[in-house]
Amino acid sequence: MDKQELYGKIREALINDFEMEPEKVVPEAKLYEDLNLDSIDAVDLIVKFKQYIPKNMDPEVFKKMRTLQDVVDGIFDAAQGSLDKK
């Protein structure tokens, strides 16, 4: 899966599962300020995308994510690193 596909899946989840307005769900959207995610929502999002997240991914990485693009990049990069080790 490439970054664009991953972004599409995350965007779709935010719109459908978190009932966000599609026009607000853009790569530069700030998770907490623009999308109004709280810490429980963030955990729910991580659980929803657990299949794409390597088991050995450092939870501290998630704490540093501020925008939707950060989430996409972080998950994608961690997954690529996990594949490179195989």
N, CA, C and O atoms as a GROMACS GRO file, in nm:
protein
  344
    1MET      N    1   0.085  -0.117   0.000
    1MET     CA    2   0.000   0.000   0.000
    1MET      C    3   0.090   0.124   0.000
    1MET      O    4   0.186   0.132   0.076
    2ASP      N    5   0.057   0.218  -0.086
    2ASP     CA    6   0.136   0.342  -0.090
    2ASP      C    7   0.072   0.446   0.002
    2ASP      O    8  -0.034   0.424   0.059
    3LYS      N    9   0.140   0.560   0.014
    3LYS     CA   10   0.093   0.665   0.106
    3LYS      C   11  -0.045   0.717   0.068
    3LYS      O   12  -0.128   0.746   0.155
    4GLN      N   13  -0.070   0.730  -0.061
    4GLN     CA   14  -0.199   0.783  -0.104
    4GLN      C   15  -0.313   0.689  -0.065
    4GLN      O   16  -0.420   0.734  -0.023
    5GLU      N   17  -0.291   0.559  -0.079
    5GLU     CA   18  -0.393   0.462  -0.040
    5GLU      C   19  -0.416   0.464   0.111
    5GLU      O   20  -0.529   0.459   0.158
    6LEU      N   21  -0.307   0.473   0.186
    6LEU     CA   22  -0.316   0.479   0.332
    6LEU      C   23  -0.392   0.605   0.374
    6LEU      O   24  -0.479   0.600   0.460
    7TYR      N   25  -0.356   0.718   0.313
    7TYR     CA   26  -0.427   0.843   0.342
    7TYR      C   27  -0.577   0.826   0.314
    7TYR      O   28  -0.660   0.869   0.394
    8GLY      N   29  -0.610   0.765   0.202
    8GLY     CA   30  -0.751   0.745   0.165
    8GLY      C   31  -0.826   0.663   0.268
    8GLY      O   32  -0.941   0.693   0.301
    9LYS      N   33  -0.762   0.559   0.319
    9LYS     CA   34  -0.827   0.473   0.419
    9LYS      C   35  -0.846   0.548   0.551
    9LYS      O   36  -0.951   0.538   0.615
   10ILE      N   37  -0.744   0.622   0.591
   10ILE     CA   38  -0.756   0.699   0.716
   10ILE      C   39  -0.862   0.807   0.701
   10ILE      O   40  -0.943   0.828   0.790
   11ARG      N   41  -0.860   0.876   0.588
   11ARG     CA   42  -0.958   0.982   0.562
   11ARG      C   43  -1.100   0.925   0.566
   11ARG      O   44  -1.190   0.983   0.627
   12GLU      N   45  -1.118   0.812   0.499
   12GLU     CA   46  -1.250   0.748   0.495
   12GLU      C   47  -1.297   0.712   0.636
   12GLU      O   48  -1.414   0.731   0.670
   13ALA      N   49  -1.205   0.659   0.718
   13ALA     CA   50  -1.241   0.623   0.855
   13ALA      C   51  -1.281   0.746   0.935
   13ALA      O   52  -1.378   0.743   1.010
   14LEU      N   53  -1.206   0.854   0.920
   14LEU     CA   54  -1.239   0.976   0.994
   14LEU      C   55  -1.376   1.030   0.954
   14LEU      O   56  -1.451   1.079   1.038
   15ILE      N   57  -1.407   1.023   0.826
   15ILE     CA   58  -1.536   1.073   0.778
   15ILE      C   59  -1.649   0.982   0.821
   15ILE      O   60  -1.751   1.029   0.871
   16ASN      N   61  -1.632   0.850   0.800
   16ASN     CA   62  -1.741   0.757   0.828
   16ASN      C   63  -1.754   0.717   0.974
   16ASN      O   64  -1.864   0.715   1.030
   17ASP      N   65  -1.643   0.684   1.036
   17ASP     CA   66  -1.648   0.633   1.173
   17ASP      C   67  -1.647   0.743   1.279
   17ASP      O   68  -1.703   0.726   1.387
   18PHE      N   69  -1.582   0.854   1.247
   18PHE     CA   70  -1.573   0.963   1.344
   18PHE      C   71  -1.664   1.079   1.306
   18PHE      O   72  -1.666   1.182   1.373
   19GLU      N   73  -1.741   1.061   1.198
   19GLU     CA   74  -1.841   1.157   1.152
   19GLU      C   75  -1.786   1.298   1.134
   19GLU      O   76  -1.845   1.396   1.178
   20MET      N   77  -1.671   1.306   1.068
   20MET     CA   78  -1.610   1.436   1.041
   20MET      C   79  -1.654   1.487   0.905
   20MET      O   80  -1.688   1.410   0.815
   21GLU      N   81  -1.654   1.617   0.892
   21GLU     CA   82  -1.691   1.680   0.767
   21GLU      C   83  -1.579   1.658   0.665
   21GLU      O   84  -1.464   1.690   0.693
   22PRO      N   85  -1.611   1.604   0.547
   22PRO     CA   86  -1.508   1.571   0.447
   22PRO      C   87  -1.416   1.687   0.412
   22PRO      O   88  -1.296   1.666   0.390
   23GLU      N   89  -1.468   1.808   0.407
   23GLU     CA   90  -1.384   1.922   0.369
   23GLU      C   91  -1.280   1.957   0.475
   23GLU      O   92  -1.182   2.026   0.446
   24LYS      N   93  -1.299   1.908   0.598
   24LYS     CA   94  -1.201   1.934   0.704
   24LYS      C   95  -1.091   1.829   0.709
   24LYS      O   96  -0.985   1.852   0.766
   25VAL      N   97  -1.117   1.713   0.648
   25VAL     CA   98  -1.022   1.601   0.655
   25VAL      C   99  -0.924   1.612   0.538
   25VAL      O  100  -0.942   1.549   0.433
   26VAL      N  101  -0.823   1.693   0.559
   26VAL     CA  102  -0.719   1.718   0.459
   26VAL      C  103  -0.582   1.691   0.522
   26VAL      O  104  -0.571   1.693   0.645
   27PRO      N  105  -0.480   1.665   0.442
   27PRO     CA  106  -0.349   1.629   0.498
   27PRO      C  107  -0.295   1.727   0.602
   27PRO      O  108  -0.234   1.685   0.700
   28GLU      N  109  -0.316   1.856   0.582
   28GLU     CA  110  -0.260   1.954   0.674
   28GLU      C  111  -0.347   1.979   0.798
   28GLU      O  112  -0.311   2.061   0.883
   29ALA      N  113  -0.460   1.910   0.808
   29ALA     CA  114  -0.549   1.928   0.924
   29ALA      C  115  -0.478   1.886   1.052
   29ALA      O  116  -0.419   1.778   1.060
   30LYS      N  117  -0.486   1.972   1.151
   30LYS     CA  118  -0.428   1.941   1.283
   30LYS      C  119  -0.526   1.850   1.356
   30LYS      O  120  -0.646   1.877   1.364
   31LEU      N  121  -0.473   1.741   1.409
   31LEU     CA  122  -0.558   1.638   1.469
   31LEU      C  123  -0.645   1.691   1.582
   31LEU      O  124  -0.764   1.662   1.587
   32TYR      N  125  -0.587   1.768   1.671
   32TYR     CA  126  -0.660   1.810   1.790
   32TYR      C  127  -0.734   1.943   1.770
   32TYR      O  128  -0.845   1.961   1.819
   33GLU      N  129  -0.672   2.035   1.697
   33GLU     CA  130  -0.734   2.165   1.679
   33GLU      C  131  -0.839   2.165   1.568
   33GLU      O  132  -0.951   2.211   1.588
   34ASP      N  133  -0.803   2.112   1.450
   34ASP     CA  134  -0.894   2.118   1.334
   34ASP      C  135  -0.996   2.004   1.333
   34ASP      O  136  -1.112   2.024   1.298
   35LEU      N  137  -0.950   1.885   1.371
   35LEU     CA  138  -1.038   1.768   1.364
   35LEU      C  139  -1.102   1.735   1.499
   35LEU      O  140  -1.187   1.646   1.508
   36ASN      N  141  -1.062   1.807   1.602
   36ASN     CA  142  -1.119   1.791   1.736
   36ASN      C  143  -1.108   1.648   1.789
   36ASN      O  144  -1.196   1.601   1.861
   37LEU      N  145  -0.999   1.580   1.755
   37LEU     CA  146  -0.976   1.448   1.812
   37LEU      C  147  -0.930   1.465   1.956
   37LEU      O  148  -0.855   1.557   1.988
   38ASP      N  149  -0.975   1.377   2.041
   38ASP     CA  150  -0.922   1.375   2.176
   38ASP      C  151  -0.836   1.250   2.190
   38ASP      O  152  -0.822   1.174   2.094
   39SER      N  153  -0.781   1.227   2.306
   39SER     CA  154  -0.689   1.114   2.323
   39SER      C  155  -0.759   0.980   2.302
   39SER      O  156  -0.698   0.886   2.250
   40ILE      N  157  -0.885   0.969   2.339
   40ILE     CA  158  -0.959   0.845   2.318
   40ILE      C  159  -0.982   0.823   2.168
   40ILE      O  160  -0.970   0.710   2.119
   41ASP      N  161  -1.015   0.929   2.095
   41ASP     CA  162  -1.031   0.918   1.950
   41ASP      C  163  -0.901   0.872   1.885
   41ASP      O  164  -0.901   0.790   1.794
   42ALA      N  165  -0.789   0.927   1.933
   42ALA     CA  166  -0.659   0.891   1.877
   42ALA      C  167  -0.632   0.743   1.897
   42ALA      O  168  -0.583   0.675   1.807
   43VAL      N  169  -0.663   0.693   2.015
   43VAL     CA  170  -0.645   0.550   2.043
   43VAL      C  171  -0.738   0.468   1.953
   43VAL      O  172  -0.696   0.366   1.897
   44ASP      N  173  -0.861   0.510   1.939
   44ASP     CA  174  -0.955   0.440   1.852
   44ASP      C  175  -0.904   0.434   1.708
   44ASP      O  176  -0.917   0.332   1.640
   45LEU      N  177  -0.846   0.544   1.663
   45LEU     CA  178  -0.791   0.549   1.528
   45LEU      C  179  -0.674   0.452   1.513
   45LEU      O  180  -0.663   0.381   1.413
   46ILE      N  181  -0.588   0.449   1.613
   46ILE     CA  182  -0.474   0.357   1.610
   46ILE      C  183  -0.523   0.212   1.608
   46ILE      O  184  -0.472   0.130   1.532
   47VAL      N  185  -0.622   0.181   1.690
   47VAL     CA  186  -0.676   0.045   1.694
   47VAL      C  187  -0.736   0.008   1.558
   47VAL      O  188  -0.718  -0.104   1.510
   48LYS      N  189  -0.805   0.101   1.498
   48LYS     CA  190  -0.867   0.076   1.367
   48LYS      C  191  -0.763   0.043   1.261
   48LYS      O  192  -0.788  -0.035   1.170
   49PHE      N  193  -0.646   0.103   1.272
   49PHE     CA  194  -0.541   0.083   1.172
   49PHE      C  195  -0.427  -0.005   1.222
   49PHE      O  196  -0.316  -0.002   1.168
   50LYS      N  197  -0.456  -0.083   1.325
   50LYS     CA  198  -0.356  -0.172   1.383
   50LYS      C  199  -0.295  -0.266   1.280
   50LYS      O  200  -0.177  -0.300   1.289
   51GLN      N  201  -0.374  -0.308   1.183
   51GLN     CA  202  -0.323  -0.401   1.081
   51GLN      C  203  -0.213  -0.339   0.996
   51GLN      O  204  -0.134  -0.412   0.935
   52TYR      N  205  -0.205  -0.208   0.990
   52TYR     CA  206  -0.104  -0.140   0.910
   52TYR      C  207   0.017  -0.096   0.993
   52TYR      O  208   0.118  -0.052   0.939
   53ILE      N  209   0.004  -0.107   1.124
   53ILE     CA  210   0.108  -0.056   1.214
   53ILE      C  211   0.195  -0.172   1.262
   53ILE      O  212   0.143  -0.269   1.316
   54PRO      N  213   0.326  -0.163   1.243
   54PRO     CA  214   0.414  -0.269   1.291
   54PRO      C  215   0.404  -0.283   1.443
   54PRO      O  216   0.389  -0.184   1.516
   55LYS      N  217   0.411  -0.406   1.489
   55LYS     CA  218   0.398  -0.432   1.633
   55LYS      C  219   0.507  -0.366   1.714
   55LYS      O  220   0.487  -0.332   1.831
   56ASN      N  221   0.622  -0.346   1.653
   56ASN     CA  222   0.733  -0.288   1.728
   56ASN      C  223   0.742  -0.136   1.715
   56ASN      O  224   0.845  -0.077   1.748
   57MET      N  225   0.636  -0.073   1.668
   57MET     CA  226   0.638   0.072   1.651
   57MET      C  227   0.634   0.140   1.788
   57MET      O  228   0.550   0.108   1.873
   58ASP      N  229   0.722   0.232   1.807
   58ASP     CA  230   0.735   0.305   1.933
   58ASP      C  231   0.613   0.395   1.955
   58ASP      O  232   0.584   0.480   1.871
   59PRO      N  233   0.541   0.377   2.067
   59PRO     CA  234   0.424   0.461   2.094
   59PRO      C  235   0.456   0.610   2.100
   59PRO      O  236   0.369   0.694   2.078
   60GLU      N  237   0.581   0.643   2.130
   60GLU     CA  238   0.621   0.784   2.136
   60GLU      C  239   0.606   0.852   2.000
   60GLU      O  240   0.586   0.973   1.992
   61VAL      N  241   0.616   0.773   1.894
   61VAL     CA  242   0.600   0.828   1.759
   61VAL      C  243   0.461   0.889   1.745
   61VAL      O  244   0.446   0.997   1.687
   62PHE      N  245   0.360   0.821   1.798
   62PHE     CA  246   0.223   0.871   1.787
   62PHE      C  247   0.204   1.000   1.865
   62PHE      O  248   0.126   1.086   1.824
   63LYS      N  249   0.273   1.014   1.976
   63LYS     CA  250   0.258   1.134   2.057
   63LYS      C  251   0.308   1.258   1.985
   63LYS      O  252   0.266   1.370   2.016
   64LYS      N  253   0.398   1.240   1.889
   64LYS     CA  254   0.456   1.353   1.816
   64LYS      C  255   0.374   1.393   1.693
   64LYS      O  256   0.401   1.497   1.633
   65MET      N  257   0.276   1.312   1.656
   65MET     CA  258   0.196   1.340   1.537
   65MET      C  259   0.099   1.453   1.565
   65MET      O  260   0.024   1.450   1.662
   66ARG      N  261   0.102   1.552   1.478
   66ARG     CA  262   0.015   1.669   1.497
   66ARG      C  263  -0.086   1.687   1.384
   66ARG      O  264  -0.194   1.743   1.406
   67THR      N  265  -0.053   1.641   1.264
   67THR     CA  266  -0.142   1.658   1.149
   67THR      C  267  -0.180   1.521   1.091
   67THR      O  268  -0.118   1.419   1.123
   68LEU      N  269  -0.279   1.522   1.008
   68LEU     CA  270  -0.319   1.398   0.940
   68LEU      C  271  -0.204   1.344   0.856
   68LEU      O  272  -0.184   1.223   0.849
   69GLN      N  273  -0.129   1.433   0.792
   69GLN     CA  274  -0.014   1.389   0.712
   69GLN      C  275   0.092   1.325   0.801
   69GLN      O  276   0.158   1.230   0.757
   70ASP      N  277   0.110   1.373   0.923
   70ASP     CA  278   0.204   1.311   1.017
   70ASP      C  279   0.164   1.166   1.045
   70ASP      O  280   0.250   1.078   1.052
   71VAL      N  281   0.034   1.143   1.060
   71VAL     CA  282  -0.016   1.007   1.086
   71VAL      C  283   0.016   0.917   0.966
   71VAL      O  284   0.068   0.806   0.982
   72VAL      N  285  -0.017   0.965   0.848
   72VAL     CA  286   0.009   0.887   0.726
   72VAL      C  287   0.158   0.857   0.713
   72VAL      O  288   0.197   0.743   0.691
   73ASP      N  289   0.241   0.960   0.726
   73ASP     CA  290   0.386   0.942   0.712
   73ASP      C  291   0.441   0.847   0.818
   73ASP      O  292   0.523   0.760   0.788
   74GLY      N  293   0.396   0.864   0.942
   74GLY     CA  294   0.446   0.780   1.051
   74GLY      C  295   0.412   0.634   1.034
   74GLY      O  296   0.497   0.548   1.051
   75ILE      N  297   0.286   0.606   1.000
   75ILE     CA  298   0.245   0.468   0.980
   75ILE      C  299   0.315   0.409   0.858
   75ILE      O  300   0.364   0.296   0.863
   76PHE      N  301   0.319   0.485   0.750
   76PHE     CA  302   0.382   0.436   0.628
   76PHE      C  303   0.531   0.407   0.650
   76PHE      O  304   0.580   0.301   0.614
   77ASP      N  305   0.601   0.502   0.710
   77ASP     CA  306   0.745   0.485   0.733
   77ASP      C  307   0.774   0.368   0.826
   77ASP      O  308   0.868   0.292   0.804
   78ALA      N  309   0.693   0.353   0.931
   78ALA     CA  310   0.713   0.242   1.024
   78ALA      C  311   0.686   0.108   0.955
   78ALA      O  312   0.758   0.010   0.977
   79ALA      N  313   0.582   0.104   0.873
   79ALA     CA  314   0.550  -0.019   0.800
   79ALA      C  315   0.661  -0.053   0.702
   79ALA      O  316   0.697  -0.169   0.688
   80GLN      N  317   0.715   0.046   0.635
   80GLN     CA  318   0.825   0.023   0.540
   80GLN      C  319   0.948  -0.028   0.615
   80GLN      O  320   1.014  -0.121   0.568
   81GLY      N  321   0.979   0.030   0.727
   81GLY     CA  322   1.092  -0.015   0.807
   81GLY      C  323   1.076  -0.158   0.853
   81GLY      O  324   1.172  -0.235   0.858
   82SER      N  325   0.953  -0.193   0.888
   82SER     CA  326   0.922  -0.330   0.931
   82SER      C  327   0.939  -0.428   0.816
   82SER      O  328   0.986  -0.540   0.836
   83LEU      N  329   0.901  -0.385   0.695
   83LEU     CA  330   0.916  -0.472   0.578
   83LEU      C  331   1.063  -0.487   0.540
   83LEU      O  332   1.106  -0.593   0.497
   84ASP      N  333   1.139  -0.379   0.558
   84ASP     CA  334   1.282  -0.384   0.524
   84ASP      C  335   1.357  -0.483   0.611
   84ASP      O  336   1.458  -0.538   0.568
   85LYS      N  337   1.310  -0.506   0.734
   85LYS     CA  338   1.377  -0.597   0.826
   85LYS      C  339   1.350  -0.742   0.796
   85LYS      O  340   1.422  -0.830   0.844
   86LYS      N  341   1.248  -0.769   0.717
   86LYS     CA  342   1.212  -0.909   0.686
   86LYS      C  343   1.303  -0.967   0.582
   86LYS      O  344   1.288  -1.083   0.544
   0.00000   0.00000   0.00000
